Amino acid sequence: MRRIQWVRASQFNWVFDNLGGVSLQEAVAGKASGATAVVEADGTVTIAAPNPGGGQVCYIRGVWRQDTQFAWEGFWAAAIDGDLTNYFEGGSFVNGAETTTVTLGQPLAPGTEVQLFYLYLTGEQSDQYEALNNYPCIRRAYRDRNDYTYDFAVDRLLDLMGYLHLAGRERDRDYGPACRFLWQALECREHSLTPPLVYDSFERELWDQGAFLLYRDSTRGMEGFTVFQTELAEGSRERVLHVRADLPTLADGAWFGYVLDWSLDQPPFSDIDRVNFKLKGAARASRIHHLTKYGSGSAQLLFTGDYQHQEKRRFVVMAETAGEVGTATFKWSQDGGLTWEGEGLVTGDRDHPVELTGGLKVYWEGGEGEDFAAGDYWTFWSGDPEEHPRRLLVCLNDSAAGDSDPWGPAHSYVHAVPDRFTALTAFEIPFDQFWRRDNVIDDGDRVRATWGVWYSASEPDDSQLTLGDREETEVLFGDTFYTQRRLIWDLSPYATAFGAWVGIDPARCDSTDRTTLNFLLKPEVEGAGSLTVRVKVKDANGSYFYADQEVTVGVWQRVSVNLADLALESGTAPLTHPLQAVDIGIPASPPSNGVFNVTDLKFDDHVRFTGAARLRLLEFKLEQQGLREHEWWLDEVGLNLTAEDPYPYTPRLAISLGPYGQNPWRGPTLVHYAQPLGPYLAGALHLAQNYVALHRDAQDEYAARYGGLKGPILPVHTRNDPENIPLCGEENFGRFCWWSRHRDYGQTVGRWHFNGGLGDASGKGHHLTWSAGTPAYTTGVCQPGDTSLVLEPAGGYAYCGPSDDFLLGGGDFTLEAVVRFADLSGSMVLFGVWEATGDQRSWVWLRQGQSPALAYSTDGVCQRRAGWHRRGGG
């Protein structure tokens, strides 16, 4: 699966290194970065040129097989297809001078091609107050002449309101109108009361969860898309996604969408039950309908061009000679075969269509075996009725990692919208309107099968049966249908019976183990109250079985027959699956004229997305559908998921401007206060309290994590808006969270600042206890005040209860401390893990003379190692 395009670097909001000296990094994301390698003979993987960062790797996220696919090409993207195993888990790496050797946690055969996700240190350090990107790695913020990220920060509007207020008091002038103007500019961009959108038009007052997370692909690769871009909608100031695809063959398709991979078991995701979007189609009409083939050749007839005439004509195209596409010849008629307009014409493929009349062209796609047998023929109507045959499929997928065939029909649920909406039209589709298609024969939208008609007469006559579409959006028995099949008959007095049949593709819709056949029917016959309708099926042996049903005229009703109760009409019993065709008609004494409206022809009941345990994909799919070009405009795609926001209307970001207008990224705020005086000046006192609450919580969080005084500069944070769900994890949805969770990759198990206490600031709860008496503190170097614990050779020590968190195992780890020694003689233990009884030490970090050392054991035997296992900072 492929993405639309990665965001420009200027679309990141920045953090600022207020002290200076941060080590800069670069992220390498598998095949997206060209980072591939081959497993060596000894089972290791080497990171070396041309892969960047060899010898400077600081973090490895994972190693996957090269054929593993990711939803998008970001560093934290989850594997979505192929082998999902991360073969690095449980492994380790060692940096050399110019190479990094990776030991896999799970073995792979030598020669296996893999892709690598890792961070490496560039060797550079930031300057004081330098702007840095903060995700997924610490690097310099990108600025060019079109990037005004910091210059037009929304938060600064609040500062400006404060300056105006103070200036007004100083000069005795009323800047109230200017303050209100600034507040209005801020308020429309900062509210958080709109349900989150997956894709939207980049309007600031709407959620715009990363358009950059949008994947796309087609059977023809990127060549399948002739247009895929965000642009201004015609006659509107809104920006929409414009998609146009070229799908030349019947096997072609294109798709785009989002990998969400949300569990729907727990709130708030368990409350999601619908998809919403705005859609506009090209409304390309077709007056070609009721295509039916008779014959044994494998070729399929397709149309191109637009038929210009209004009058209805019955075309026949007949193969004159056997052979392949490009050599066999054909003739054609526009009066049902009474006369022939052209003979001896060479059949053409999609690059060589043959024009018939009125702008209509035909061509063929060959199949297996002989394409044409002499006498093969196709019939179809042109002219009225007009149809809009293209459908956009909206698809949900409920598969989980490890499911077999996760993209197959058992996990795919479809709703389909026809191409007849000429303006952006809002749709809200409940989950129960997404159905699996493996039991649907034809419903006019999700599945459009091949139909045909027949009638019998006591002598030659001029009866007419027209099969087309009834394009009307209707809710029938709780289900929404946009298009129904419509059979119109006008029979002579000699007609004795008629029907319409629809073919079944057993490879897609197998009747085996199905018990019922059912459909929705609305007959329209003037002067009649009821009719006897015959439902027939053709089985695998070509035998016909039937059941007669009494139906009411003028109303929609579901007609259902039990397959086990069908009687033999012709051929041999018993009924043998899979069924090949279904026929609906009147078996005797039909009315001279009337209409059948038919839809939702299927076996058994719908299998709906309602109650699914996961929502893995929200995808839009274009199938060829016998038409080459498809075009759509899409906006405001979303789910009925409302974000919890404990600080509504408080700023969350800087507006980022570029050459294409406002950028869509909603990320962390800049490092400064959101001035609470702003909402106070605007009379929004309840919002002023929100601002104060945000500041208080932020400072509390800062003190808990880093210790020291609660100073005037806030740490960088983000309120976890919906666009961060795929990045941060659904468990944090709608809650206040901190990017430092990802800066240490969630691996920190203990952090003690000794800021006048022995508490653990990592959030893991490993608080220390002093062995006896009261611990002593003194001035430290990180924060003012008593932020350093005093350890005397004969004094007490700090400890906590046992925990598996402190067992280092065979993986990589980091130990860091800021220590000052009063005496470098002898040795001194800094910290470690051991059992007091018997002095059984798992590991001990100590000073031996002037050198640090690590004693590390996994089997109870203490083994001293010179130097650090992995050198930490400090």
N, C-alpha and C positions, 0 to 999 in steps of 0.2 A: 504494500500500500504506500502511496506517495502523498506528499503534502502540497499545499498550494504554493507557499514559499516561506522561507524563514523570515522572521521580522528583521527589519533593518536594525543595525546596532543602536541607532538613535532612539529606537522605541523602548529601550530599557530606561527605567528611572534609576537614579544613582544613589549611592551612599557616598559619604565623604570621610576620608581618613583624617580625622582631626588631630591625630598625633604624628602620623607619618611613619613610614618604614614597613608597611604591610607587604609581604611577599606576594608577587603577582603570579597568576596561574593562567593556563589555557586548558580548555576542555576538549577532549577527543571523543567523538561519538560514533564508533563503529564504522560501518560502510559509508555513512553520511560524510565522515571525515577521511575516508580512504584508509582507515586504520584496520588493516587485515594482516594476518600472519598465518604461519603453518606450524602445527605442533611438531616439535623436534623429536629426534629419535629417543631421547631420554624422557619424553612426556612433558617437557617444559615448553613455554612460549617465550620468545624473545621480542622485546620492543626495541627496535633499532631502526636506523634510517632505511627506507624513506619515512617510516612512522616517526612523528615528532616526539621529542621529550625523552628519548632514551637516556637512562641514567639519572633522570630528574623527576621521575614519577613520584607523586606524593599521595595518590589515592587511586585505587582501582575499583571501579563499580562492578565490572563483570566481564566475562568472556563468554561469547555465544558462538555457535556454529555460524559460518558465513551465510548460509541460506536462511537463517532466522530473520523474520520480518518484524519491523517495529511500526507502530501506528503513526508516529511522526519522528523526525530525526533529531529531537531534543535529547539532551544528555540523560534525563531521567525517564525517558519513554519506556513503557513496558513492552516486552516482547509479546506479539499478538498472533504470529503465525509461524509454522515450522516447529523446530525443536525449541521449546521454551526454557530449557535448562540453562541456568547460569553456572558454567563449569568452574568459575573462580571461587564460589562459595566454599569456605573452609580452607582456601589456599593462601598463598603468601607471595611476596615479591621481594627481590633484592636488587638495589641499584648498583651498577658498576660504573666505570668511568664514562662510557658512552652508550651503554646498553642496560636494559632492565630485564631480569630473568624472572618469569612468572611461573610459580609452581601451582598447578591446578588443584582445586579441591576435589574435583571428580575427574578421573582420567579420561583422556581421549586418545584414539589411536594415532601414532606418528603419521604425519602427512595430512591430517585433518585441517581444513581451512577454517579459520576462526576470525571473528571481528572483536575489537577491543574497545571498551569504554573506560577512560581514565582521565585524571587530571595530572598535569605536570607543572613544576615550577619553572618559570621563564628565566630565573636568575635576576630579575628586576625587582625593585622595591618602589612603592609609591612615595610621593612627596607629601608633606603636610598639607592638609586641606584639599588634596587632589580628589577629583570625582572618580568613583569606581563603580563598575557594574557589580552587582551582588549575587547574580544567579546565572548559570550554575557555578561560576567560579569568580574569583576576585581578579578583575582585570581593569585596565583603564577604560573609562567611559569614552565612547566614541562621539566626537563632536565635529560637525562641519558647518558650513555657512548656512545650511538649511535646518539646523537643529537648534531649537530654542528651549530645550527642556527646562533648564534651570532659570532662564530669563523670564519665563511666563508660568511660574508655579502657581497653581490655584491657591495654595496655602498663603502665598505672598499677598494675595488680595486682602486677606484678613489683616496682615501687617499694615498694608496701606490704609485700611480703614482706621486702624489704631493711630497711625501717623496723622491722618486728616483730623481725627477727633482732638488729638493733643495740639495740633497746629491751630485748630479753630479756637480752642480755649486760650491759647497764647495770644492770638491776634483778634480775639473777640469776633469771630466770623462763624457763620453757620455752614458747615460742610455736610449737613445731613443729606441733601439730595445726592451728593457724590457718593456718600457712604451707602445709601440705599441702592444706587446704581451698581456699585461693586458687589453688594450682597446678592442682588438679583443675578449678576453674572456668575457668582459662586454657587448659589443655591441650586440652579437648574443643572449643574454638573455634579452635585455632590449627594443627591438623595439616593437612598438605597432601598427603596420600597417597591421596586419593580421586580417581578420574577426574573430570574437569570435567563439570559439567552445564550445559546450555543454559538450562533452566528447572528450578527445584526449589522445595521447600516453605519456603524461607527458614530452614532449620535451619542453624545456624552451622557445624556440623561437615561440611557438604556445600558444594561449590562452588555458587555461585548467580550464574552469569553473567547479567548484567542482565536481569531480567524487563522492564525498561524498554525493551529493544531489541526487544520482541515487537511485530510488526506485525499488523494484522488488517484485514479488509475483507469485503464481501459484494456480491452483485449489487444489493442494496437499500441499500447504504451501512451506516451504523451502525445503522439501523433493523432490519437483519437479525439483530442480536444482542439478545436480551431479557435475557441474563445474560452477563457477561464479567468475572470478578473472581476474586481470590484469597480463599479462605475456609477455615475449619476443615472438614476432612473429617468426615462424620458418624461418631460413635463413635471419633474419633481426635483426637490433639493436633497432628497434622500439617496444614499448610496446603496446599491444592491449587488448581489453576486450574479453575474451574467455568465451562463454556460451554453456553449454550442458544441455539439459533438458530431463527427462524421463517422457513420457506422455502415460501411459499404456492404457487408455480407450478413446473412441471417444469424451467424454465430457471434457477431460483434456485439459488444456492450461496453458501457462506461459507468463509473460509479465514483462517488465522492461522499465524504461524511466525517463523523467523529468517532473515535474509540473512547468511550466513557468508562466501561468496565466497572459499573457501580453495582454493589449489592443492593437489592430492593427489599431486603428482609427487615432492616432496622430504620427507624425514623432518622432524618426526615425523608429518606429515599423511599420508604415504604408508602409514602403518601402520593408519590408520582403516579399519575394514571392517564396522562394525555400528552400529545405532541402538538405544538402550534407553530405556524409559519405563515408567511405571505408568499403568494406564488402568482406569477404571470406567465402565460404561454404565448407562443407566436401565433396561435389560433389558425394554423394552416389547415384549411379544409380539404377534404378529398371527396370527389364524386364517383370514386371507384369502390365498389363493394360487392359482396357475395362472390368471391373468387372460389371456384370449385374445379378440381382437377379430376379427369377421368383417364386412366391409362396405367401402364406398368413402368414407364421410364422413371428415373430418379430425379430428373431436373425439376427445379422450382421456378415458377414464373414470378417476376417482380416488376413493379411499376416505377417510373420516374417521370418528371415533368408534371405539369398541371393541366388537367382536362378543362378546356375552355367552354364547351357547349353546355347549355342548360337542359336540353331535351334528354330524356332517358333512352339509352340504347343498350341492347344486349349483344355483347361482343363474344366471339368465339375465336380462339387461337388454336390451330391444329397442326401437329407435326406431320409433315408429308413423308419424311424419310427418317430411318433410324440413324443413330450415331451420337456424337458428342456435341456439346455447345461449341459453336463456331464452324461446324461442318454440316450438321443436320439442317434441313430446310423446313419451312412452315408456311402456312397461309392464314389469313384472318378475315373475319366477317364482322359487321356491325349491325346485322339484322337477325341474329340468332342462327346463322348458317344457311339462310335461304340463298344468299348471294355472297361471293367472295371478292374482296377488294384487292388483295395481293396474293400472289402465289409464287412459290419457288424462292422465297426470301430466306437468307441465311440467318440462323439463330445467332444472337449476340450475347456476350457476357456484360458485366456491369460497366466495362470501359467502352463497349460498342453497342449501346442500346439501339433498338430499331423503332422509328417513329411510325405510329399508326395514323392517328388523325387528331385534330384539335389540341395539339401540344402533348398528347399522351404517347409515352414511349414504354416499351417492354424490353426486358432482358431476362436471362436465366442464370441460375447457379446450378452447377452440376452436382451430383451426389455420387454414391458408390455404385459401381456397375455401369451399365449403359444409360446415358443421360436421357435419350429419347428412343421410344419405340414408335414405329409408324402408326398413326391413328391416335396417339396421345392428344388430348385436347383439354383446354381450359375455358371456362365460361365465367363472365362477370358482367355486372351492370355498370353503366356510367350515367352521369346526370343526377337528377334528384333520386334519393335524398342526400343532402350534404352531410358529411361526417367530419369529425375532428379525431382522427384515429390515434394520434400519439398519446402516450401515457407516461407520466413520471411516477416511478415506483418509490414510495417512502417505506423504508425497511427497518425493522428492529431485529436484533439478534440476542438470544438469551443464553449463548454458550458460555461455558467456563473453561479456564485453562485446563488442558488435558483431555477435553472432550474429543472423541473421534469425529472427524468430518464437521468441525465447528461452523463452517460456512455453508453447509448443506441444507436441504429443505427441512430437516427436522428441527433446526434452530433458527430458521428465517421466517419472519412474519411480515406481511406486505399489505399496504394500503396504496391504491393507485388513483391518481388525479388526471383527468383528461385535459387535452390541450384546447380548451375553448374559452379560457378566461383572459380577456384582452387587457385587463387592468390588474394591478396588484390586489389580490383577493386574499382575505384572512381565512385561514382554516384552523380549526381546533379538532383534532382527531383523538378520541378516547382509545385507550389501549385495546379495548374489545373490538375495535374496527381494524386491527392488524391481524390477518389470518395467515396460517400456513396455506400453501398452494398445492400441496401434494394430493389433496382430495377434491380440488375444485376443477371441474371440467370447463366451465365458461361462466364468467359473471359480467362480461362486457368491459371490465376495466383491469382487474388484476390478471385475469387470464382471458385471452381472446382466441378461441379455437376456430377451426375451419367449419363453416356451415354450408349446407346445400338444401335444395328443395326438390320435391317430386309430386306428381299427381297422376291419377289413373282416370281414363275416360272410356266410355262405351264405343266411341268413334272419334276420329280426328276432330280437334276443336281449336279454339284460340284462347284457352284459359291462361291467366297470368298470375304468377306468384312472385312477389318482390320481397327480398330479405335485406333489411338495413338496420340502422341504429335509431333508437329513440333517446335523444340526448336531453335528459331532464333529471335534475338532482332530486331524489326522493328518499325519505326515510321509511323503510318497509320493515315492519315488525322489529324495530329498534336498530336496524342496520342501514347504513347510508350507501346508496347506489347512485352513480352519476350517469350511467349508460345502460340501457336495456336493449336486447335484441327485439326487432319488430318484424313480424311476418304479416304481409298484407296479401290477401287472396281475392281474386276476381275471376270466378269460375263460370264456365259455360254450363248449360243444362245437361251436357253429357258427362261432366266430371262426377266420378263416383267416390273418390277418396283423395286425400292429399296429406302431406306432412313436411316437416323440416328436420333434417338430420344434422348432427354435429359429430365430428370425428374425435376420438380419444387417443392421445399419445400414451401408450402403456408405460413407456420409459419415464414419463413425468407424473402420470396419474394412473396408478395401478388399482384395478377394482378388486384384486385378490384380498380376501378376508373382510371386504366391505359387506354390509348387510342391507343398506337401503340406497335408493336413488331418489333424489328429490330436487325440486326447483320451484321458483316463484313464477306464477302465471296470472295474467290478466287478459281474458278474452273480451273482445268488443264485437258484438253482433247485434245489429238493430232488430228489435222485436223478440229477441230470445232471452230467456231467463237462465237457462242452463244448457250445457253441452256435454256430450260424451266424448272424452279425449282418450286416444290410445297412446300409451307410452311403450316404445319398443326398444330393445337392445340387440346389438349384433355381437355374438360371442366370438371366442378365439377360433372356432371352427367355421365361422360364417353362418351359423344358424341364428334365427330370429326368435325372440321370446317377447311376450307382451303382457300388459295389464290394462284394462279399461277403467277410467276414472270419471265420475260425474263431477263437473266443475260449475261454478257460478259465474255468470256473465257480468262484466262491469266492475269487478273488484279484484284486488290482489289476493292471492291465496297460495299456500304452499301445497304442492302436489307431491306426495311421497308414495313410493311403491317398495315393497319388500322384495328383494331380488330372489329370495327362495320361493316366493309365491308366483313368479312369472310363468305363464303358460307358453308352450311351444307353438309358434306360428308356422315356421318352416324350418327344414333341416332336421337335425337329430338332437335328442336329449342325451345327457343332461346339459344344463348351461355350464360352459367352460370359461374360466377366467384366463387372461384378462379380457375385459370387454373392449370392443373396437369402435363402437358408435352407439349413439342414442338417437331415437326418432320420436318426435312429438307431432301428432296429427289427429285428423278425424277419420275413422275407418269406414264410415258409410254415410250416404245421404248428407253431404256437407252443405251448410248454407252457401248461397251463391257468392257472398262476399263477407268479409270480416277481417279482424286483426287479432293476432296473438302477440302479446308483449311477454317476453321471457327473460329471466335473469336468475343468477345464483344456482346454476345447474351443478350438482355435486353429489358425491357419495357421503353418506352419514352427516355428522354435524361439523360445524366449523371448529377448528383448533385455533384458539385465540391466544394473544399475548398476555391477557389478563392473568394475574397470579404468578407471572414469571419471577424467578429468584434473582436473575441478574439482567442488567441492561448493558450489553457489551458494545454494541454498535448502534448508532443512529445514522443511517446511510440513505442516500438518494441514488437511484439506479436508472439508467437509460438502456432499454433493450431495443434491438434493431426494429422489431415489430413490422418488418416488411417495408420500412421507410428509412432512407439513408441519413437525412439530416434532422437533428433534434435540437431545439433551442428553448431555454427557460431563463427566467429571472426570479431570484429567490432572496428573501429577507426575513429577519426576525424569527429565525428558527429557535425553538426553545421547548422547555418542559415546564410543567406546573410545579416548579420547585421554588420556594420562597426562602431567601437567605435570612437567617437569624442575624440581626445587627444590633448589638448592645449600645452602639454609639451612632444612631441615625443622623445623617447630615453632617457628620464631622469629616473633614477632608481625609482622603486616602491616597492622594497622588499628586504629582505635578502633571499638568497638561503638556504633552509632547507634540510639537508642531513640526511638520516636514513639508516637502514640496507638494504633497498630495492632501494637505489638510491635517486634521488632528489624527494622531496615531491611536490605535485601539488598546494599547497595553494599560492595564490597571494594576499597578504594583505597589511597592512600599512607598511610604511618604519620605520626603527629604528629612535630613537631620535638623530639625528645628521645631519649635512649638507651633501648633496651630493656634493662633492668637484668639483666646476666648472672648476678648473685648468685642470682636466683630459681631457675633450674634446678639450680644447685649445691646450694641448700638442700633441694631436692626429691630430691637424689641422682641427678639426670639429668645426669651429667658430660659425656656425649657431646653433649647439647644445649647445655650451657654453652659448649662449644667452637664450636658453630654460631653462638651469639650473638657470641662474640668474633670469629669470622671475618666475620660480617656487619658488625660495627663497623669492623674493619680495612679491609675492602673499601670500605665507605662513606667512610671518611676518606681512603683513597687516591684514590678517585674525586673527592672534594671538592678535595683538593690539586691533582689534575691539571687540574681545570676552573677553579678559582678561585684557586689559589695560597695562600700564607700558611701559618701554622701549623695543625696538625690540632687544632682546639679541641674543647671538650667538647660542642658542639651539632652534631648531624648535619644535613646538608642533607635536604630532603624527597626521598624516593625511593619507588618502588614496585617490588616484584618482580612481574614481568609475568605475573600470573595469567590464566587463560583468558578471563575476562570482558573483558580489555583487548585481546584479539586484534583484534576489529573496529575498535578505536579506534587501537591502536598499530601494527598491521600484523603479519601472520603471521610475518614474518622474525625477530621478536623473541620468539617464543613460548618461554616457560619460562626466560628469561634475566633477569638482573638489569639493569634499565634505569632511566633517570633522566628525570623529567618535564621537565627543562630541555631535553631533546631537542625537546619540543613547545613549550616557552616561546619558543624562537627559531625554531620551525617548521622545524627542520632545515636552515636556510638559511645559518647562520654558516659561513664558509670559513676564518676565522683568528682566533685570540684569543691575545694575548701579554701575560702578566702581568709579565714581567721580574722575576720573583721569584728573583733570583740566577741567572737563566739565560735562554736565548733560545728555550725550547721553546714549541710551539703547543699550547694547552690546548683547542682546539676538537675535537681528535680527527681532524683532516684531514691531519695530518702535515707542515704547512708550517713546519718548524723553521727558525730563522734562523741565519745564520753571520756572525761579525764580520769586517769587511773586512781588518783587520790588527791584530796585537797582541791585547790583552785588553780586553774591555769593562769599563766602570766602572759601579757601581751606587750608589744612595743611597737614603735613607729615602723611602718613598712615603706615600700617604694612604689606601690601601685596606686594607693589612695592615701590621702591624709588621715591622720589619726592612728589609733592602735589597730593595725591590720597585719600584724606578724605575731606568730606564736613562739614563745621562748621555750627552748628545750635545754635543760641542764643535764650534764652527764649523769648525775646521781638523782635527778628529779623524776617527775612523773612522765607519762606518755598518754597520747590520745588513741582511742581504739573504737571499733564498732563491731557488731556481731558478724558472724560468717555470712558470706553470700557468694553464689556462683558467679556473680558479676565480676569478682576479682580474680577468677581463675583464668590465666592468660592463654592457656591451651597452646596449640601449635600455630596460631595465626599471628599476624602482625599486631603490634600494640605501641602505644606512646605513653611515656611517663614524663611528666613535666613538674618542675618545682623551682621556685625562686628561694635560694638558700644563702645565708651568710654564716661563715664559720669563724668562731673566735680562736680556734686552735686547729692546725692541720696535722698534728701528730696522731699516731695510732690510726684507728678506724672508727667510724660512726655510722650506725644504721639510720637512714632517713625514713624509709617506710618499707613495708613488706607485708606478706601474708604468711602466717605460720600458726601452728597449734602450740600453745604455751606448754602443754604437757609433752615432755620429751623433745621440745625444741624442733618439731617437725616442720621445716620451712618449705613452702611451695615456691616462693621467690622473695628476694630481699634486694632492695636498692641501697647501696652503701657508699660511703667515702672511705677509700683506703689510701692514706697519705694525701697526696694532692690529686688523686685520680678517682673519678666515679667508677663503680663496678656494679655488676648485676649478678646475683646468684639466682639461678633459675632451674627449676626441676619440675618434671611432670610425673616422676615415679617415687618421690620421697627422698631421693639422694640429692644432696645439695651440690650443684656444679657451678663453680665460679667462672664467669666470663668477663674478660677485660673489655672495658668500653660499654657502650649502650647496645641493647638489642635493636632499638631504633631511636636515634637521637631526637629528643624533644627540644622545644624552645626553652630559653631561660638559662 
